[in-house]
């Protein structure tokens, strides 16, 4: 039971990483900034700060019908697919490799590859280059926290 709970928590962490990753990727491709540099989430159309309960990945998109609550501007569907692909890819890797440390490392690699593919596809700007290293360092914090979850999952098996 502990093991199942630990795996569910890891998948939930991937859900959150998918949301963070989408924000990171979108901001890097458009403005050249990182969500850690400007931690507020805001609508790119009206500039209104997005409420915390509207930042729930995938579910908020479906509830709000892919629109901003404030101005009604359409949120691009590729942002939804980006969140889903990060979540499903990282989850699939973990399931295939039975939530081992190899799965954790491959999941990080998968996320960074998805990020680079998306950014290259949308064009790399000078502002992107200046923020890329900062983004990778910021992601290190996020993935370290996910690594702690993997460690707890391994401890749950031993005890």
C-alpha positions, 0 to 999 in steps of 0.5 A: 500500500505504501508503495502504491501511494509513493508511486501515485505521489510521483505521478502527481509530481509529474502532473505539477512538473508538466504545468511548470514545464509548460510555463517554462517552455512558453515563457522561454520561447516568447519572452525569454524569461523563466517562471522562477525569474517572474514567478507570477502566472499571468495571461499573455493577452490581458496581463491579469494575474491568474488565480491559483485555482485556475493554475491546475494543469489540464483540468483548468483548461477543460473547465475554462474551455481553453480561455482566460477567465479574465479576458476570454482570450483563447489559450492555444491548444498546443499548451494543453498538449505540451502539459499532457505530453510531459505528464504522460511521457514521464509517467510512461517512462516511470512505469516501464522502468518500475519507478527506479532511479533510471526512470527518474533520470530518463524522465528528466532527459525526456522533459529537457528533450521535449523542451528543446524540441519545442523551443527549436521548432518555435525558433531560438532567439537571443533572449532565449539563449541568455535564459537557457542556462538559468532555466536549466538551473531552475529546473534542477531545483524542481527535479531535485524535489522529484528525486526526493519523492523517488527516494521516499518511494524506495524507502517505502519498499524497504520498510 
